[in-house]
Amino acid sequence: MRARMRLAGALLAAALLLAGAAPAAHAHGSGDLTSQSELAEVRAATARFADVDAAIAAGYGELVDAAGIACIDSPAGGMGIHYVDVDLVLDPALDPAMPEVLVYEPDRHGRLHLVAVEYVAFESMLGGVVPELFGQTLHRMPGPNEPAAQNRYGLPAFYELHVWLWKHNPDGMFEDWNPRVDCP
């Protein structure tokens, strides 16, 4: 639990420091590859993270929201438990083969199963560019000082895209919520 809170705190502190950082160049999905071949590359690059211990060894850590909740769900469906690589989040370039976030679904026995990857970029680092990957525009999550519904993590505004590579999402591969994901 303490490690989770440290990760959440580190992410928030880094995000707040970056809120005033100069914008950096941002990489988009390669125009040379079709979305399907890019997705196949992501699947190959992230297969090793089916074991959450491999993700932890690679620098990913469990993230909890502002209320201390790890497994994220809603009436629209679930997301699961997010494991974040802070170094990747702090790099504004989006590399399809190196997702900032790995998403796991816990089963009723407590085992975690990789269900999705997520790409994240803080708005303050993008110089006004709205990022795209796999032919998709990333979804903007408002920050805490905006009148729109804020993100549940209390972070400054960021862009994100879930990609349900490891568990079918009947609502669409790039939707935030998956009705087939549960938080037991």
DRENPA-3360 file (N, C-alpha, C; in nm, 2 decimals, always signed):
BEGIN
1 = MRARMRLA = +0.08/-0.12/+0.00/+0.00/+0.00/+0.00/+0.09/+0.13/+0.00 ~ +0.19/+0.12/+0.08/+0.28/+0.24/+0.09/+0.35/+0.27/-0.05 ~ +0.39/+0.16/-0.12/+0.45/+0.18/-0.25/+0.35/+0.24/-0.35 ~ +0.22/+0.20/-0.34/+0.12/+0.26/-0.43/+0.10/+0.41/-0.40 ~ +0.10/+0.44/-0.28/+0.09/+0.59/-0.24/+0.21/+0.66/-0.29 ~ +0.33/+0.61/-0.27/+0.45/+0.67/-0.32/+0.44/+0.70/-0.47 ~ +0.40/+0.60/-0.55/+0.39/+0.61/-0.69/+0.29/+0.72/-0.73 ~ +0.17/+0.72/-0.66/+0.07/+0.82/-0.69/+0.12/+0.96/-0.66;
9 = GALLAAAL = +0.19/+0.97/-0.54/+0.25/+1.10/-0.50/+0.36/+1.14/-0.60 ~ +0.44/+1.05/-0.65/+0.55/+1.08/-0.74/+0.49/+1.13/-0.87 ~ +0.39/+1.06/-0.92/+0.32/+1.10/-1.04/+0.26/+1.24/-1.03 ~ +0.19/+1.27/-0.92/+0.13/+1.40/-0.90/+0.24/+1.51/-0.89 ~ +0.34/+1.48/-0.81/+0.45/+1.58/-0.80/+0.52/+1.61/-0.93 ~ +0.54/+1.51/-1.01/+0.61/+1.52/-1.14/+0.51/+1.60/-1.23 ~ +0.39/+1.57/-1.23/+0.29/+1.64/-1.31/+0.28/+1.78/-1.28 ~ +0.28/+1.81/-1.15/+0.27/+1.95/-1.11/+0.40/+2.03/-1.15;
17 = LLAGAAPA = +0.51/+1.97/-1.14/+0.64/+2.03/-1.19/+0.63/+2.06/-1.34 ~ +0.58/+1.96/-1.41/+0.57/+1.97/-1.56/+0.47/+2.07/-1.61 ~ +0.38/+2.11/-1.52/+0.27/+2.20/-1.57/+0.33/+2.32/-1.62 ~ +0.44/+2.36/-1.58/+0.50/+2.48/-1.63/+0.62/+2.46/-1.73 ~ +0.64/+2.33/-1.76/+0.76/+2.29/-1.84/+0.73/+2.34/-1.99 ~ +0.84/+2.36/-2.06/+0.83/+2.40/-2.20/+0.77/+2.28/-2.28 ~ +0.69/+2.31/-2.38/+0.64/+2.20/-2.46/+0.75/+2.13/-2.54 ~ +0.73/+2.00/-2.56/+0.83/+1.92/-2.63/+0.76/+1.86/-2.76;
25 = AHAHGSGD = +0.85/+1.82/-2.85/+0.80/+1.76/-2.97/+0.73/+1.63/-2.93 ~ +0.63/+1.59/-3.01/+0.55/+1.47/-2.97/+0.54/+1.38/-3.09 ~ +0.57/+1.25/-3.07/+0.57/+1.15/-3.17/+0.42/+1.10/-3.19 ~ +0.38/+1.08/-3.31/+0.25/+1.02/-3.34/+0.28/+0.88/-3.39 ~ +0.17/+0.81/-3.42/+0.19/+0.67/-3.48/+0.25/+0.69/-3.61 ~ +0.33/+0.59/-3.65/+0.40/+0.59/-3.77/+0.30/+0.58/-3.89 ~ +0.32/+0.67/-3.99/+0.24/+0.68/-4.11/+0.27/+0.56/-4.20 ~ +0.39/+0.49/-4.18/+0.43/+0.38/-4.27/+0.35/+0.25/-4.24;
33 = LTSQSELA = +0.30/+0.24/-4.12/+0.24/+0.12/-4.07/+0.09/+0.14/-4.06 ~ +0.02/+0.03/-4.09/-0.13/+0.04/-4.07/-0.15/+0.02/-3.92 ~ -0.27/+0.06/-3.88/-0.30/+0.04/-3.74/-0.29/-0.11/-3.69 ~ -0.33/-0.20/-3.78/-0.33/-0.34/-3.75/-0.18/-0.39/-3.72 ~ -0.09/-0.35/-3.81/+0.05/-0.39/-3.79/+0.11/-0.32/-3.67 ~ +0.07/-0.20/-3.64/+0.12/-0.13/-3.52/+0.06/-0.20/-3.40 ~ -0.06/-0.24/-3.40/-0.12/-0.31/-3.28/-0.06/-0.45/-3.26 ~ -0.02/-0.51/-3.37/+0.05/-0.64/-3.36/+0.19/-0.62/-3.30;
41 = EVRAATAR = +0.25/-0.51/-3.33/+0.38/-0.48/-3.27/+0.37/-0.45/-3.12 ~ +0.26/-0.38/-3.08/+0.24/-0.35/-2.94/+0.21/-0.48/-2.87 ~ +0.13/-0.57/-2.93/+0.10/-0.70/-2.86/+0.23/-0.78/-2.84 ~ +0.32/-0.78/-2.94/+0.44/-0.85/-2.93/+0.53/-0.79/-2.82 ~ +0.54/-0.66/-2.82/+0.62/-0.58/-2.72/+0.57/-0.60/-2.58 ~ +0.44/-0.62/-2.56/+0.39/-0.62/-2.42/+0.35/-0.76/-2.37 ~ +0.37/-0.86/-2.46/+0.34/-1.00/-2.42/+0.41/-1.04/-2.29 ~ +0.53/-0.99/-2.27/+0.61/-1.03/-2.15/+0.55/-0.98/-2.02;
49 = FADVDAAI = +0.46/-0.88/-2.03/+0.40/-0.82/-1.92/+0.27/-0.89/-1.88 ~ +0.24/-1.00/-1.94/+0.13/-1.09/-1.89/+0.15/-1.12/-1.75 ~ +0.27/-1.13/-1.71/+0.31/-1.16/-1.57/+0.34/-1.02/-1.50 ~ +0.26/-0.98/-1.41/+0.27/-0.85/-1.35/+0.41/-0.83/-1.28 ~ +0.47/-0.94/-1.24/+0.60/-0.93/-1.18/+0.70/-0.88/-1.28 ~ +0.69/-0.92/-1.41/+0.77/-0.87/-1.51/+0.75/-0.72/-1.53 ~ +0.63/-0.67/-1.52/+0.60/-0.53/-1.53/+0.66/-0.45/-1.42 ~ +0.65/-0.50/-1.30/+0.71/-0.44/-1.18/+0.86/-0.43/-1.20;
57 = AAGYGELV = +0.92/-0.54/-1.24/+1.07/-0.54/-1.26/+1.11/-0.44/-1.37 ~ +1.02/-0.41/-1.47/+1.05/-0.32/-1.57/+1.03/-0.18/-1.53 ~ +0.98/-0.15/-1.41/+0.96/-0.01/-1.37/+0.82/+0.03/-1.36 ~ +0.72/-0.05/-1.38/+0.58/-0.02/-1.37/+0.54/-0.04/-1.22 ~ +0.45/+0.05/-1.17/+0.40/+0.04/-1.03/+0.26/+0.07/-1.03 ~ +0.19/+0.01/-0.93/+0.04/+0.02/-0.92/+0.01/+0.16/-0.89 ~ -0.10/+0.21/-0.95/-0.15/+0.35/-0.93/-0.28/+0.34/-0.87 ~ -0.30/+0.43/-0.77/-0.44/+0.44/-0.71/-0.49/+0.58/-0.74;
65 = DAAGIACI = -0.62/+0.59/-0.73/-0.68/+0.72/-0.76/-0.68/+0.81/-0.63 ~ -0.73/+0.93/-0.64/-0.73/+1.02/-0.53/-0.80/+0.97/-0.40 ~ -0.89/+0.87/-0.42/-0.96/+0.81/-0.31/-0.89/+0.69/-0.26 ~ -0.78/+0.65/-0.32/-0.70/+0.53/-0.28/-0.75/+0.40/-0.34 ~ -0.83/+0.41/-0.45/-0.89/+0.30/-0.51/-0.79/+0.25/-0.63 ~ -0.76/+0.12/-0.63/-0.67/+0.07/-0.73/-0.75/+0.02/-0.85 ~ -0.85/-0.06/-0.83/-0.92/-0.12/-0.94/-1.04/-0.03/-0.98 ~ -1.03/+0.02/-1.10/-1.12/+0.12/-1.15/-1.24/+0.06/-1.22;
73 = DSPAGGMG = -1.36/+0.09/-1.18/-1.48/+0.04/-1.25/-1.59/+0.15/-1.24 ~ -1.69/+0.13/-1.32/-1.81/+0.22/-1.32/-1.93/+0.15/-1.37 ~ -2.05/+0.21/-1.37/-2.16/+0.14/-1.44/-2.14/+0.11/-1.58 ~ -2.05/+0.19/-1.65/-2.02/+0.16/-1.79/-1.93/+0.04/-1.82 ~ -1.87/-0.01/-1.71/-1.78/-0.12/-1.72/-1.66/-0.10/-1.63 ~ -1.55/-0.17/-1.66/-1.43/-0.16/-1.58/-1.31/-0.12/-1.66 ~ -1.21/-0.08/-1.59/-1.08/-0.06/-1.65/-0.98/-0.16/-1.60 ~ -0.99/-0.17/-1.46/-0.90/-0.26/-1.39/-0.80/-0.18/-1.31;
81 = IHYVDVDL = -0.68/-0.25/-1.29/-0.58/-0.19/-1.21/-0.47/-0.14/-1.30 ~ -0.43/-0.01/-1.28/-0.33/+0.05/-1.37/-0.19/+0.04/-1.31 ~ -0.10/+0.00/-1.39/+0.04/-0.01/-1.35/+0.11/+0.09/-1.44 ~ +0.18/+0.19/-1.38/+0.23/+0.31/-1.46/+0.38/+0.31/-1.45 ~ +0.45/+0.34/-1.56/+0.59/+0.37/-1.57/+0.61/+0.52/-1.57 ~ +0.65/+0.58/-1.45/+0.65/+0.72/-1.44/+0.75/+0.78/-1.54 ~ +0.86/+0.72/-1.56/+0.96/+0.77/-1.66/+0.90/+0.78/-1.80 ~ +0.82/+0.69/-1.84/+0.75/+0.70/-1.97/+0.65/+0.81/-1.97;
89 = VLDPALDP = +0.58/+0.82/-1.86/+0.48/+0.93/-1.85/+0.54/+1.07/-1.86 ~ +0.66/+1.08/-1.81/+0.73/+1.21/-1.81/+0.80/+1.24/-1.94 ~ +0.80/+1.14/-2.03/+0.85/+1.16/-2.17/+0.73/+1.19/-2.26 ~ +0.72/+1.31/-2.32/+0.60/+1.34/-2.39/+0.58/+1.26/-2.52 ~ +0.69/+1.19/-2.57/+0.68/+1.11/-2.69/+0.60/+0.99/-2.66 ~ +0.50/+0.95/-2.75/+0.43/+0.83/-2.74/+0.49/+0.73/-2.83 ~ +0.54/+0.62/-2.77/+0.60/+0.51/-2.85/+0.50/+0.39/-2.84 ~ +0.44/+0.35/-2.95/+0.35/+0.24/-2.95/+0.40/+0.11/-2.88;
97 = AMPEVLVY = +0.53/+0.09/-2.89/+0.59/-0.03/-2.83/+0.62/-0.02/-2.68 ~ +0.60/+0.11/-2.63/+0.63/+0.13/-2.49/+0.52/+0.21/-2.42 ~ +0.41/+0.14/-2.39/+0.30/+0.21/-2.33/+0.33/+0.26/-2.19 ~ +0.28/+0.38/-2.16/+0.30/+0.44/-2.03/+0.23/+0.36/-1.92 ~ +0.12/+0.29/-1.95/+0.04/+0.22/-1.85/+0.01/+0.08/-1.90 ~ +0.01/-0.02/-1.81/-0.04/-0.15/-1.84/-0.16/-0.17/-1.75 ~ -0.27/-0.23/-1.80/-0.39/-0.24/-1.72/-0.42/-0.39/-1.70 ~ -0.44/-0.42/-1.57/-0.47/-0.56/-1.53/-0.61/-0.57/-1.47;
105 = EPDRHGRL = -0.67/-0.69/-1.49/-0.80/-0.72/-1.43/-0.77/-0.83/-1.32 ~ -0.81/-0.81/-1.20/-0.80/-0.91/-1.10/-0.91/-1.02/-1.12 ~ -0.87/-1.14/-1.09/-0.98/-1.24/-1.10/-1.02/-1.27/-0.95 ~ -1.12/-1.36/-0.93/-1.17/-1.38/-0.80/-1.07/-1.44/-0.70 ~ -0.96/-1.49/-0.75/-0.86/-1.55/-0.67/-0.74/-1.45/-0.64 ~ -0.76/-1.32/-0.69/-0.66/-1.22/-0.67/-0.55/-1.22/-0.78 ~ -0.55/-1.31/-0.87/-0.45/-1.31/-0.98/-0.48/-1.20/-1.08 ~ -0.37/-1.13/-1.13/-0.39/-1.02/-1.22/-0.37/-1.07/-1.36;
113 = HLVAVEYV = -0.45/-1.03/-1.46/-0.45/-1.06/-1.60/-0.44/-0.94/-1.68 ~ -0.33/-0.93/-1.76/-0.32/-0.81/-1.85/-0.43/-0.81/-1.95 ~ -0.50/-0.69/-1.95/-0.62/-0.68/-2.04/-0.60/-0.56/-2.14 ~ -0.52/-0.46/-2.11/-0.51/-0.35/-2.20/-0.38/-0.28/-2.17 ~ -0.34/-0.19/-2.26/-0.24/-0.09/-2.24/-0.30/+0.05/-2.26 ~ -0.23/+0.15/-2.20/-0.28/+0.28/-2.21/-0.16/+0.38/-2.24 ~ -0.19/+0.47/-2.32/-0.09/+0.58/-2.36/-0.14/+0.71/-2.29 ~ -0.04/+0.78/-2.23/-0.07/+0.90/-2.15/+0.03/+1.01/-2.18;
121 = AFESMLGG = -0.02/+1.13/-2.20/+0.07/+1.24/-2.22/+0.01/+1.37/-2.15 ~ +0.09/+1.43/-2.07/+0.03/+1.55/-2.01/+0.02/+1.67/-2.11 ~ -0.10/+1.73/-2.10/-0.13/+1.84/-2.20/-0.02/+1.95/-2.20 ~ +0.03/+1.98/-2.08/+0.13/+2.09/-2.07/+0.26/+2.06/-2.14 ~ +0.28/+1.94/-2.18/+0.41/+1.90/-2.24/+0.39/+1.89/-2.40 ~ +0.28/+1.92/-2.45/+0.25/+1.89/-2.59/+0.25/+2.01/-2.68 ~ +0.27/+2.13/-2.63/+0.27/+2.25/-2.71/+0.15/+2.27/-2.79 ~ +0.03/+2.23/-2.74/-0.09/+2.26/-2.82/-0.13/+2.15/-2.92;
129 = VVPELFGQ = -0.04/+2.05/-2.93/-0.07/+1.94/-3.02/-0.16/+1.84/-2.95 ~ -0.26/+1.80/-3.02/-0.35/+1.69/-2.97/-0.30/+1.56/-3.03 ~ -0.25/+1.47/-2.94/-0.18/+1.35/-2.99/-0.28/+1.24/-3.05 ~ -0.22/+1.17/-3.14/-0.29/+1.06/-3.21/-0.21/+0.94/-3.21 ~ -0.27/+0.82/-3.20/-0.20/+0.69/-3.22/-0.30/+0.60/-3.28 ~ -0.26/+0.51/-3.37/-0.34/+0.41/-3.43/-0.46/+0.47/-3.50 ~ -0.44/+0.59/-3.55/-0.55/+0.66/-3.62/-0.66/+0.71/-3.53 ~ -0.63/+0.71/-3.40/-0.72/+0.76/-3.29/-0.67/+0.89/-3.23;
137 = TLHRMPGP = -0.75/+0.98/-3.20/-0.72/+1.10/-3.13/-0.73/+1.06/-2.98 ~ -0.63/+1.09/-2.90/-0.63/+1.06/-2.76/-0.74/+1.14/-2.69 ~ -0.80/+1.08/-2.58/-0.91/+1.15/-2.51/-0.84/+1.24/-2.41 ~ -0.90/+1.36/-2.40/-0.85/+1.46/-2.30/-0.92/+1.45/-2.17 ~ -0.84/+1.44/-2.06/-0.89/+1.43/-1.93/-0.87/+1.57/-1.86 ~ -0.97/+1.64/-1.82/-0.95/+1.77/-1.76/-0.88/+1.76/-1.63 ~ -0.81/+1.88/-1.60/-0.74/+1.89/-1.47/-0.82/+1.94/-1.36 ~ -0.76/+1.95/-1.24/-0.84/+1.98/-1.12/-0.90/+2.12/-1.11;
145 = NEPAAQNR = -0.85/+2.21/-1.19/-0.89/+2.35/-1.19/-0.99/+2.39/-1.30 ~ -1.05/+2.28/-1.36/-1.14/+2.31/-1.47/-1.28/+2.28/-1.43 ~ -1.38/+2.35/-1.48/-1.52/+2.33/-1.44/-1.57/+2.19/-1.49 ~ -1.52/+2.13/-1.59/-1.56/+2.00/-1.64/-1.52/+1.90/-1.54 ~ -1.58/+1.78/-1.55/-1.55/+1.67/-1.46/-1.40/+1.65/-1.46 ~ -1.34/+1.65/-1.34/-1.19/+1.63/-1.34/-1.16/+1.48/-1.34 ~ -1.03/+1.45/-1.37/-0.99/+1.31/-1.37/-0.98/+1.26/-1.22 ~ -1.00/+1.14/-1.20/-1.01/+1.08/-1.07/-0.88/+1.08/-0.99;
153 = YGLPAFYE = -0.77/+1.11/-1.06/-0.64/+1.10/-1.00/-0.59/+1.24/-0.95 ~ -0.67/+1.34/-0.98/-0.63/+1.48/-0.93/-0.51/+1.53/-1.00 ~ -0.48/+1.48/-1.12/-0.36/+1.52/-1.20/-0.40/+1.64/-1.29 ~ -0.30/+1.71/-1.33/-0.32/+1.82/-1.44/-0.38/+1.75/-1.56 ~ -0.44/+1.83/-1.65/-0.50/+1.78/-1.77/-0.40/+1.69/-1.85 ~ -0.45/+1.58/-1.90/-0.37/+1.49/-1.98/-0.45/+1.42/-2.09 ~ -0.39/+1.36/-2.18/-0.45/+1.29/-2.29/-0.42/+1.14/-2.26 ~ -0.52/+1.06/-2.30/-0.50/+0.91/-2.28/-0.58/+0.83/-2.38;
161 = LHVWLWKH = -0.53/+0.71/-2.41/-0.59/+0.62/-2.50/-0.57/+0.48/-2.44 ~ -0.69/+0.41/-2.41/-0.68/+0.27/-2.38/-0.68/+0.19/-2.51 ~ -0.61/+0.08/-2.51/-0.61/-0.01/-2.62/-0.63/-0.15/-2.56 ~ -0.75/-0.21/-2.59/-0.79/-0.34/-2.53/-0.73/-0.45/-2.61 ~ -0.60/-0.47/-2.61/-0.53/-0.58/-2.69/-0.55/-0.72/-2.63 ~ -0.56/-0.72/-2.50/-0.56/-0.85/-2.43/-0.69/-0.90/-2.38 ~ -0.80/-0.82/-2.39/-0.93/-0.87/-2.36/-1.03/-0.79/-2.45 ~ -1.11/-0.86/-2.52/-1.20/-0.80/-2.62/-1.29/-0.70/-2.54;
169 = NPDGMFED = -1.31/-0.59/-2.61/-1.40/-0.49/-2.56/-1.52/-0.47/-2.66 ~ -1.64/-0.52/-2.63/-1.75/-0.51/-2.72/-1.79/-0.37/-2.76 ~ -1.75/-0.27/-2.68/-1.78/-0.13/-2.71/-1.67/-0.07/-2.81 ~ -1.56/-0.14/-2.83/-1.46/-0.09/-2.92/-1.32/-0.10/-2.85 ~ -1.22/-0.13/-2.94/-1.08/-0.15/-2.89/-1.03/-0.02/-2.82 ~ -1.07/+0.09/-2.85/-1.01/+0.22/-2.80/-1.10/+0.29/-2.70 ~ -1.21/+0.22/-2.65/-1.30/+0.29/-2.55/-1.23/+0.28/-2.41 ~ -1.26/+0.38/-2.33/-1.21/+0.38/-2.20/-1.26/+0.26/-2.11;
177 = WNPRVDCP = -1.39/+0.24/-2.11/-1.45/+0.14/-2.03/-1.48/+0.01/-2.10 ~ -1.46/-0.10/-2.04/-1.48/-0.23/-2.10/-1.59/-0.30/-2.01 ~ -1.71/-0.33/-2.07/-1.82/-0.39/-1.99/-1.78/-0.53/-1.95 ~ -1.68/-0.59/-2.01/-1.64/-0.73/-1.97/-1.53/-0.73/-1.86 ~ -1.49/-0.61/-1.81/-1.39/-0.61/-1.70/-1.46/-0.58/-1.57 ~ -1.43/-0.66/-1.47/-1.48/-0.64/-1.34/-1.38/-0.61/-1.23 ~ -1.41/-0.55/-1.13/-1.33/-0.53/-1.01/-1.40/-0.60/-0.90 ~ -1.36/-0.73/-0.87/-1.43/-0.81/-0.77/-1.41/-0.75/-0.63;
% end
